[in-house]
Amino acid sequence: MKKSLRRLSSSSLLVLAVFLSLAGRASCAGLPFPNSGFEEGAARWTIPAADKGMSRVAPEAARTGKLGLLVVDADTKAGSSARSDFLPAKAGETYRLDFHARVVEGGGIAVYLQFYDAGRKLIRPDSSSGDRELLRVIPPGAKDWAALTLAGTAPAGTAFAAVWVHSFSGNRVTAHFDDFSVSAAPVSAASEFPTDAGATRPSATSGAVAPVPVFPKPDPEKVFAGFKIIQPDGSAYRTPREDWEGARRRVATDPAWKKWTDEQRAAADAWMARNRDRAGWEAGWNHDFISPASGAWLVWTEDVPGEETGVILSHSGEKVAVSGNENPKIFRAWVGAFRKRHALEMGKIASVYQFTGDKRYAEWVCAQLDFYADNYNSWGKGVAQRKNSHLGYQSLDDAVIVSRLVEAARPVFDYAGPVRRQAWFDKLFRPEAELLGRTYGFIHNIATWQRAAQAQIALLYGDEGLLDKAMGGPFGLRAQIDRGVTGDYFWFEQSMGYNDFIVMATAPLFTFAGLIGRQDRIAREATIVQNLMIAPLYIRFPDGTIPNPADNGGRPRVPSGWFARAYRIWPTPLGLRHAAKSDERSWSALVDPPEQIAGFERVSDALPEVTSRNMESTRFALLRKGPWQVFFHYGQLLESHRQSEALNWSASWNGTDISHDPGNVGYGAQSTQWYYRRGLNHNVPLIDGEGQRTWDPGKLVRFDPEAGVVEAGQSRYWLAGNTRMPPWGWENAPESLRSGTGVKADRRLHIDGEALVEETGVALTDPSVTARLGLSLHLQGKMRPSQAESETVFRPVSAAEFAKGRTKTFTYWQDVQVASCRDRASVDVEFADGVVMRVEFAVTGGGAFTLYQGSSPDLPPPARRAGFYLELDEPRAAARFMTVIRPVGKTG
């Protein structure tokens, strides 16, 4: 604070001195910080020439006193820089930085706590050990003064600390800072006030860094309460049972169970006899297990490519050669899938041992674990393997495999004996736990897998230190779930597949913890993940599919299979119903019968009602009114897994699929980057044929379910100043990209009786620049031939003509035809069950435009749909469009 203390009496000073000498041992002690409030101007602060005058001391930036630090960054390439004097610090000590800040305009600025050696050289964090820069991002919405805190531990070699105020390159921001202080703090402060690095990820397109938002989730047990079966102890997280004696009695008296267990034993014998892993095999990327021609997923079988088969079939029926040296990526991907499958089969065979008591099965499982332990260090050096992985292609694969190995080891742990168990720990599980902790020091789906696998290892060996490390800290499992799950209970990377993926990562851990009485450590996290499993039910379309934002592979459906697989810990009427079905028998159902779980009398296939929902925490909105159901994806929360799809929508009418997001093919396919992630694949506004370039949360302007209206805007659809050329096939980039103009876009969706009305605006922020403005639309039907009285008459156009002057993205359309239009155009499209919709395109204010219609890619290959691309004939700086879709009849 800048105000002086009042003069104290000598007795008061004595009492205060004694109090501070005692309290200082347990609380923060301030470091001498010259000119921490800028009342001496810029003295004792370093503002280099590279700052270009962006940082200066000014009266308008003062919170207290007369002066504060003002940062005005209008440079689209460089960032600001203001560094404090060097403050004395010690290695191993934890320090806390407190300050006040506010953002006047824009965003993308942070305050860093940095450490230096005795030579005043910056000590950079060791990212390979999971270290991250210590920074606090100033929230763009912090228009009022905000008190902010950051804490971290000084690394080895530290002699000094310093504070650095820096705006990110590529961002525009005006911000004020004042009243800095740095103090010694308890070790716990580093976890209480963690860095935003890693919870922050820089955008590949804008350079912007933004923190993962805080997602409040009060009382998660009360969310979706009507769809849960609360147990007698009052919890939705049930303690699972494992009754093998009861299982044997059931099999002895139930012929159906006897038949099933005999089949499991036969399957175990067959797998043991045929399959073995090999030390020389390098695991590859599962996204490379695709057809090189179409991108369709291949069908995995036990046949070893090149030895037992020379051909692998794709799901679309193609034959892909894999003999000899052909397609080594596909062979490595096959190995990666085999290793995961082998670990899964080990767990099943361990269950056969538990049921039969036949030590032959236990010995086989132990031998596999011996193999992985003995050969662990021979992996990790593959020609295409990513760093910090051994068993798989990448760290995620290691986490998946080791999670399954833990599940296989638990049933045979006693059989193995202490010497063998310790060898597994020393040569396999401990190195893997350390390896999994080296990367992903931020909030991410892969980090969740890593921490869950580490926690499973900790429970298996009773290692409390490892369990604390896996669960705690700024990027431990507790933080991953709390910060990675939105307030609407969707995974923050937005891909619907990740809801199931996080359930898959953590359910084995929650089950293991329940079996050994350790639920107390993870009860809140288990409840949040259960909500993650349930949430998609509430936004499903009538055909059972769910919206498909981000880059999920294919179109997911509900209910998830995890309702049945995880009924032991998360009983629901739906999950118990499916788990009890005779055709869905499992070891879980045998040892912990769903029929014996409290609340089984509520079993039902009924799903919750779908209603209009504003999911602002996740940047989604859903309208349901009359015959229409519309899902609107108006923004993203971070760069990870985003596509050029902001303002995209999907819809159904009376249960008929009108338009959907097809998702994506395997990441290894060229069409992933060249088409499925591009704007042309979505229902979005386009500028010179390109969609959104910069991820952005967007702004929800209006959500009115009674009126059937939702409206949102994207002020950074293209970030101003971004002149980096996109890597997707421009021979001669248009002026709009070369100029670095920004683009803003907005969209309004209105269910107006039987019609769906879409109004879209797009504008370049530099009005001196023009572009060919337009939009794309995809419908799950076929355009009917033009009628004689129709104003819209199409003619065929060659693929070369359609793609001329545009990106490679446009080469993916087939059978393209074109119509020259003025002011408006209309076409009829026939959907499933003979439903016919009239689609009317209009340019607000009038104007000439070209309407292309073609066969656009859908999924899975070779599926296709009706694509429309509208483009104004004359370049403009701004335009507005209206599209109306209404039923006009039904064929047959």
N, C-alpha and C positions, 0 to 999 in steps of 0.2 A: 504494500500500500504506500501511497505517496505522502499521506498526512503524517505529521509528527505525533509521537506519543506525548500525552500530557506528562508534566513533571510528576514523578512519584516520590513519596517520602522514603527515607532511608530504610525504615522498617519494611515498607512494602517491597522495596528493591531486594532486601534480604530474603523475604519470603518467596518472591518471584524467582530469585536466583536458585534457591534450593529446589523449588518446584521444577524449574527448567532442567536442572542437572539430573533430576530423577526421571522426568518425563522424556527427556531427550534420548534416554537409552531405549525407550520402547516406541517412540514416535519419530516424526520427521525432524531433521535438523537442516536448516537452510544453508546453502552454499553462498559465499559472497558473489553477488551478481551485479557488477557495475552497470549503471544506467539501464536497469531492467524495465523502467517505465518511460524511457526516451525523453525525460525532462532535461537532459543535457544535449538534446539534439541527436545526432547520429554518432556521438562519441562512444568509443569502446565497441562499436559495431562495424563490421566490414561489409561494405556494399561495393562489389567489384565493377569494373567498366562493363563487363559482360551483362550486367543487370540492365544496362541501357536506360537508366533513369526510371525504371519501373518501381523501385522501392525508395521511399523518402519519408522523413519525419514531418508530420503535419498536424495542425490543430484539430482538423475534422476527424482525425483518427484517434483522438483521446477518449478513453473511458473515464479515467480519473486524471487529475492534474490538467496540464495545458497541452500536452503533446502525446502522440502515439505514432505507430508505424502504419503508413499508407502504402498499399501495393496496388498499382494500376497496370495490369498486364493486358495490352491490346495486341501483343505480338503473337502471330499464329505459329511461330516456329520456336522461339526461345522462351525460357522461363525466367522468373525473377530470382534474386538471390540476396539475402541479408543474413549475415552470421554474427552471433554474439561474440564477446570476448571469451577467452579460454577460462574455464572454471576448474579448480582442482578436484580430481576424482580418483578413486581407487578401484583396481580390478576386483571383481567379485562382489562389489557393493551394488545395491539396488538404488536407483535414483528416480525421483518423481518430478515431472515437469508440469507446472500449472500456468495457465495463461488465459486471457480473454480474447475473443475474436468475433467478428461478424462479417458476413459477405454482403456487400452492397449490390453487386450485380455479377452474373455469370457463375462460375464455379471452377474447381480444379486447383486447389492450393492447400498446402499442408505445412505443419510445423514439425521439425525433426529434432530428436535428441541424439547427438552424435558423440562418439568417443574417439580420443586421439592418444597416441603414444607419447613418450617423453620428448621425441623430436617434433611433436605437433603434426604428425602424419595421421591422416584419417584411418581408423581401423575399420575396414569394410566387413560386413557380416559374412560368415561362411555359410552360403546357401546350401552346400552339400550336407551340412550338419543340421539343417533346418532353421538356421538363424535368419532373421529378417531385419531390414531397416526399422528403426523405431520412429514412427511418424503418426501424427494425428491429422486426418483430413478434416478440413472445415466444411461442414455440411452446406451445400449450396442454398438450402432453405433457411440458414441461420441469419435472418435479417436483423435480429436483435442481438445484443451482446450475449455471448454464451461462454460460460466457464468450462474450460476443457482441461483434461488431465491425461497424461501419458506416463508410463513407467517402464523401466527396463533395467537389466543387470549389466554392469560394465564388463566387457570381455577381458581376457588375459592381455596384459601389456598396457592397460589403460593408465594414463597419467592426468588426462584432462577430459572435460566434457564441454560441449558447446551446443547452442540452440541455432537452428537454421530455419529460416522462413523462405519457402520456395514454391512458386507456382509452376504447374506442370507445362511442359512444352506442348504447344498446340491448343492450349486453352486460353480463353479470355476471361478475366476476372478482376473485380475491384473488391478489396478487402481491407479491414482495419484490425490492428493488433495492439495489445497493451497489457501491462502488469504481468510480466513474466517472473517466475521464480523456479529454482531447482533446489531440491532438498533430498537428503538421505531418507530412505524409506525401508520398511520391512520387505522381505523377499516376496511376500504375498501380493504386494502392490503390482508386480509385473503381470500377475494373472488378473488382478482386479481392473487394471487399466491397460489392456494389451494394445499392441501396435495395430494400426489399420493396414499395414503391409500384409499382403496375402488375403486378409479380408478385403484387401484392395488388389485389383488386377488391372494393369494398363490395357486400354483398348488398342487393338491392332490397327484400327482405322483412324482414331482421333488422338491417340496418345493420352487420353484422359484417364485418370485414376479415380475411382469412386469407391467408397467403403460399402461393404455389404450392409444394407439397412438393418436396423433393429426391428425384429418382428415380435411384438408382444403376443404372448399366448397365455393369458390368465386362465387358470382352471381347465387345463386340457381334458381332464376326465369328464367334465360336463359337456364338452363338445361332442356332437353326434350321440348323445347319451341314449336316445331312443333306439339306436341301432346296435347298442352294445348289450351284453349280458353281464351285469354287475355281479360279482361273486359274493358269497356270504360275508367275507371280510370287508366288503365295501369297495373293493378295487376292481377295475376293469382288466388289470394285469394279473392273470390267474397263475397260481403255482402249479406247474405241470407235474404229472406223476409218471413213474416208470415201473410198472408192475409186471415183471417177467414171469413170475409164478402164476399170476392170474392169466397171463397170455397163454401159457402152456395148458391151463385148464380149459380155456375157451377153445383152443385148437382141438383138444381131445374130445370135445362134445359138439363141435360145429364142423360139419363136412366142408362147408364153403371156406372156412378159415384154414382147414387142413389142406385143401387143394391149393390155396394161395401160398401158404408157407412152403409147401413142396415145390411150387413153381419158383419161389425165391431161392430156395436151396439149389435147384437145378441151374438157375441163372448164375448164381455165384460160382458153381462148379465150372460152368462154361466160360465165364470171364477169366477165372483163375487159370484155366487150361490154355486159353488162347492168347491172352494179352499181357504184355509186359512193357514197361517203359525202358528207355535206353539212354545211357549216359551221353552218347554222341548226338542225340537229337536236340536241335535248337527249336524252341517254341517261337512261333510267329504271331502276328496280329490277327485277331479274329475277323477284323474288317477286310482282310485280304482274302478271306475264304469266299470269293465271289467269282462270277463269270467275268473274264476280261472283256467280253464282247458287250454284254447287256447290263452288268452290275448286279444281276440276280444272285441271291445267296445260293451256295452249293449245299448239297445234301451230304452230311457227314455220315460215314459208315466206319465199321471197325477195320475194313480192308486197308492195309498200308499202301499208300500211293507209291507206284514204281516197283513194288514187290508183289503185292497181291492183286493189284488192279492198275490199269493204265489210263482209266477214264473215271471222272467223277461227274455225276449228273447235277444240273442246277434245278432249282425249284420250278423254273419255267421250261424244263425239258431239254436244255442244251447239254451236249457232251463236251467236257473240257479235258484235254489230254494232260496227264500228269506223269507220264512215264519218262525215264531217263532224266535229263537235266531240264525238261520243260517245266515252266512255272514253279521255280523254287519257292517263291513267296507262298503259293498255295500249299506246297508241302509243309512249310514251316507253320502255316496257319492250321493245317490238319494236326500237326504235333501239339500245338497249343490247345486245341480242342480236346485231343486225346488225353493230355495230362490233366485237364480239369475233369474230364469224364472218369479217368482212372481214379482220381482222388475221391470222386463221388461214389464210385463202385466200392472203394475201400470201406467207406462208411456203411454201405448196405451189407457188405460181407461181414463187417464187425457186428452188425445186428443179427445176422444169421448165427454167429458164434454165441451171442448172448442168449438167443432163443434155444439153440441146440446143445450148447455146452461142448460142441465138437472142437477140440483144440487145433485141429487142422486149419480151421478158418482163422483163428486167432493168430496162429503162427504165420499164415500167409500175409495178414495185415501187418504184423510186426516186421516181416521181411521187407515189405514195401517201404515202411518207414525207415528201416535200416538202409535200404537202397538210396532213398532221398537224402538221408543224413550223410552217408559215405560219399555221395557224388555231388553234394551241394556246391562245393567249391569249384567243381569242374564246369559249372554253368556260369552265366553272367558275362561271358566273353564272346557271344555270338556275333556273326557278321552283321546282323540287322537288329540285334537286341538293344533295347533302350537301357541307358545307365540306371543303376540302382534297382535292377531286377535280376533274379537268378532262375527261378522255376519257370517263369513265363516271359512273354515278350516285353511287358512293362510292369511297373509296380502294382497296378490294379490286378493283373493276372496273378502275381505272387500272392496278393491278399486273398483272392478267391481260392487259390489252390491251398494255401496254408490254413485257411478257415476250414476247408473240408478235411485236411489232414488232422486237425485238432479233433474234429467230430469222429474221425476214424480211430484216433488214438485213445480217446476217453474210454470206450468199452473194453479195450484190451490193456489198459494201463496196469491193472493189477497182474494180469498174466505176464506182462513183459518183465516185471521185476525192476528193482531200483537201478541196477547197472545199465540196463538197456534204455530205460527211461531217461537217465542222465545223459547218455550218449545222444539221444534224440535232441535233448535240450541244448547240449553244448555244440552240436554240429549242424543242427537244423533250425530248431525253434528260436533259440536266442539270437543267432545271426539274422534270421528273418525278422524278428521283432525289431532289431536294431536297424536293419535295412529299410523296413517300412516306416521308421521314424525319421529317415533322412530327407524325405521329400514331402511336398504338398503341405508346407507350413501356411496354409490358408484354408478357407472354407470351400469345400468342393466334394463332389460325390466320391471321388477316388480317395480323398483323405478320410472320409467316413468309413470306407472299406478297410483302409489301413489301420485306423484306430480300433475298429471292431475286431479285426484279426489279432491285433496286439492284446486286446483285452481277453480274448478267448485263450491265448497262450498263457496269460497271467492267471486265469482261473484254473487252467489245467494243472499248472505247477504251483499254485498257491503263492504266487509272487506278488506281494502287495505293492512293492515299489513299481513294478511294471504296470500294475493295474492303475495306480495313481497317475502314472505318466500317460497311459493310454486315455484315461477318462478326463484328466484335468488339463489345465493350461489354456492358453488362448485358442489353440487349434486341436484340443483333445476332443474325444467323442461327445462329451457333454456340450461343448461349444459348437461342434459340427451340427448337431441336431437342433440346438436352440437357435443358431444363427442361419442354418441352411434351410429350415422349414419356415415358410411364410405364415402370417397370421391366418391365412385361409387354408393352411395345411396342404400346400403343394411345395415340392422341392423348388428352391429359388432359381435353379437353372432352367426352369419352365418346361422342359421336356417331360411329358406325362410318363414316359418309360422310367424316369428316375424315381417316381413315387414307389414303384415296385422294386426298383434297383436298391433303394435304401432299405426297404423292408427285407429284401433278400440278404443284404449285408449284415443286418443287425438281428434278425429273428433267431439265428443259431445262438448268438450271444445271450439274448434275453431268455431263451429256453435253458441254456446251460446254467445261467445264473439262478434261475428258478429251481432247477433240479438240485443245486447244492446250497440253497438257502441264502443266496446273495442278492436277492431282488432289491433290497433296500438301496444298493448303490446305483441302480439304474431305473428306478420305478418311473420317475417323471419322463425320462427319455423313451421308455417303452410305451408310455401312454401317448406321447407325441407321435411316435412312429405308427401306432395303431390308427391314429387320426389320418395320417398320411395315406394309409391303405384304404380308408373309408371314403375320403374326400372325393375321388373321381366319380363315385356313384351319383353324386348330387349334380353333376354337369353332363351326364351321359345323354347322347341322342337316342331317339326312340328305337333305332336299330341295334343298340347295345354298344356302338362305338363311342369313343370320347374324343373331344377336341385334341388336336395334334400339333401344338406349337413347338418351336425349336426343331432340333434335327433328329427326332426319334426315328428309329428304323421301322417302317410300316405303320399301320394304324392300330393302336391298342383298343382293346375291348374290356368291358366289365361284365361280370365281376372278376376281379383278379383271382388267380388260382391260390393266392396266399390266404384268402379267407379260409379255405379248407386246410391248407398246409400248416397254418399258424393257429388253428383253433385251440390248441392246448394252452396257449398263453393269452390269446385274444378271442375268447368265445363270442360269436355273434350268431343270431338266428340263421343267417345265410351260411356262415362257415360250418356250423355244426350240421346243418342239413346236408351239405355236400360231403363233409368228412364221413358221415354215417352211411353214404350210399354204398351199396355192395360192389359197384364197379370202380370205386375209388379207395380200395383197401390200401393200408399202409402200415408200416411198423408202428407209427405213432398211434393209429387207431387201435392197434392190437394191445399195446401196453398202457394206453390211456384212453379207453373207449369214450367216444363223444357222447354216447347214450347215458353215461354215468356222470356227466358234468352238470353241475347245478344250472338250471335254466334251460335244459334241453327241450322241455315241453314247449318252448317258444319257437322251435325250428320252423323255418319258412323260406321260400324262394322270393318273397316279396322284397322289392327294392324301394328306397325312399322316393318321395315325389320330387320331381325336378321343377324348380321355380326360378324366377329371375333372381340373379345374384350379382352384386357388385363386389368383385374380388380385387379391390384396389391394392391390397398388399402384394398381390402377384401380378398386377397389371392386366387382368382379365375382366371381362364383363359378359354376362349371359342374360339375354332377353327371351322370355317365353310368353307369348301372347297369341291367342287365337290358334290358327293352324301353324304358326311359325315358331321355330326355336333358332336363335342366332347366337353364336359365340364370337366375341370380339377380342382380338389380341392387340392392344393399343400401345404396348411398350415392353421394354426388357429391363432386367435388374442388373445385368452385367454382360460382358462380352462372351463369356463361356457358352458355347452351343447356340448362340443366337444366329439367326438367318436374316436376310433382307426382307423381313415380313411384318414390320410394325404397321398397324392399321389393317392387317389381314382379318378376314372373317370367314366363318363356315356356317352353314344353315341347313335345316331340314324343314319340309312343309308337309304336314299331316303324315309324318313318318317317312316321307320320300327324301332321300339324300339329294339335296340340291347342289351343294358345293362343300368340299372338304379339303383339308390340308393333307396331302398324301404322305407326308413324312419324308424319309430319306432312305437311300440305299446304303450299302456298306461304305464306310468312310474311305476305303481304298479305291472306290470306283471314281473315274474321272467325272462322271455325271453328278457326283456329290457337289464338287466345287463349281463345275461348269453350268449346272442347271438347278438342282433341287434346292440349293441355298440361295439362289438368285431371286430377284424381284419378279421376273417373268413367270416364275412357278407359283406365284401367290396372287391373291386378289388385292392389289396395292396400286397406288399411284406410281408412275414411272417418269423419269426425266432422261431424255435421250436413251430410252430403253432400259434404264437402270433404276433399281429401287433404293431402299434405305442403305446408307453407307456407314452411319454412325449409330451404335446402340444408344438408346436413350429411354428413360422411364416413361416419357410422354406425360401428358396432362389430361386427366379425365375432366371434361367440361360439364357434362350433364349425364345423369343416369336417372331415368324416369320410367320405371317398369309399367306404371299404369298407363302412361301415354305411349309406351312401346318405343322409347327413344333412348339412345346412347350416343354420346358425342365425345370425341377426344382429339387432341392435337399433338403433333410432333414438331417442336420448334427447331430441332437439330436433326431433321431427316437426312440432310447432308450437313456436316460441320463446316462452317465458314473457314476458309484458309487451307482446307485439306486438298492439296494439289497432287498428292501421291497418286500415281496412276494405278487403277485397279488391275490385278493380275489375271484378267479373264478375257483376253482376246481382242483388245482394241488395236486395229492397225493404225488408225489415225484418230486419236482421242478427240471428242467434240469440245467445243468452246466451254461448255458448262463444267467439264472436268478440269480443263487446263486453267480456267480462270480462278478456281478456288472459291467460287461463290457458294454460299450456304443455300440450303433449301428447307423450307418449312411446309408441312402438310397437315391437313385436318380431314376428319371424316365424321359424318353423321349417318347413323342407321336408324330407320324408322319403320316399325311394323304398322302399316296403315291399312287396317282391315285385312283383305286378302293379299295385299301387295307388300313387298319389301322394297323400301326406297333407300338408296344409298346416294349420299351427296358427298363429293370429294373436292377438296381444294388443294392446290399446290402452287408454291410461289418461290422464285429465286430471291435470295436476300440482297443480291446485287442487281438492281433493276436495269443496269446497263448491259447485262448479259441475258441472252435468250437461249431457249432450248426447245426441242420437240417434246412437248408435254403430253401425257396420256395416262392410260391405266391398263391393267390386265385383269381378266376375269376368267374363272374356270368353272364349268358346270358339268355335272355327272350325267350327261345325256348326249344326244346328237341333235345338231341343228337340222331342222326340216328344210327341204328344198324351198327356194324363194317362190312366193306366189306371184301371179301375174300382176296383182294389184299392189304388191309390195313396193315401197320406195327403195328398198335395199336390195340391189342386184349384185351378186358376186360373180367374179370370174376367177379361174385358177391362176395361181402365180407359182413360179418355180421356187424351189428351196433357196437357190442362189440369190434370187431377187429379194426374197423375204429377209435374208440374212445380210444383204449388202449394206455396208456402212454401219453394221451393228456388231455386237459381241458374239462370240461363239455360242452363247446361251441360246440364240435364236435358231441355231442349226438343229435343235432337238425336236422342233415341231415338224409334223408331216402333213401332207395333203392340204396345204394352205391355199385359201382363196381370199380375195380382196374385194372390197366395195368402196367406192368413192361416195362420200356423204357430205351433206351440209346441214348443220344445226342439230339434226337428230337422225336416228336409224332404229329399226326394230327387226327382230328375228324371232322365230318360234323354235323352241328346243323341247324335244321329247325325252322324258325321263322314264325310269322304271315304272312298271304297272300302267304305262300309257299316259301318264300325266304330262300335259303340254303347258309350258310356260311361255309367255311373251316377254321378251327382254327388250327394253327400250333404252337406248343410249342417247344422251343429249349433252350438248355443250352450252353451259349457261352463258347467255349473251350472244349465242350463235357463233358460227364459224365453220369452215371446211375442215373435214377430218377424214382419215382413212381407217376403215375397220377391217382388220385381218381376222380370219377365223380358220382354225386348224385343229389337228389332232395333237393334243399336248400330252406329255408323259404322265401316267398315273402309277400307282404301285399296287401290288407287286408287278414287275415286268412280266408280260408285255402289255399290261393294261394301259388304256389311254382314255382321254376324256375330251370334251369340247372346250377349246381354248379361244379366247377373244383378246385381241390387242388393239386398242384404240389409240391413234396418234394424230395430233393436230397437224395440218398440212404446213402451217406457217409457224416458225419458232416464236415463242412468247416468253415473257418473264413471269407470267402468272395465268392461271386458268382454273375454272371450276367445271365439274362434270356432275351429271345425275344419271343414275342407272335405276330403272324400275323393273322388278320381276313380279309378274302376276299370273295366276292360272287362267287359262282360256279354254280349257276343255280336257277331254280324255279320249284317247283312241280306243277302238275295239268296243 
